[in-house]
């Protein structure tokens, strides 16, 4: 299964020894005046389905 990725989100590059199942997405540069920009990760479990 492949999740539909919206603008801003990109697929997280999994390492070869990763044990993550499902889909992991990354949005870079999340922060504000009080917090340094950092990546935001969103995990979609294997049972996730698009609701189109």
Secondary structure, DSSP 8 states (H G I E B T S, - for coil): ------TT-EE----TT----SEEEEEEEEEETTEEEEEEEEEE-TT-----
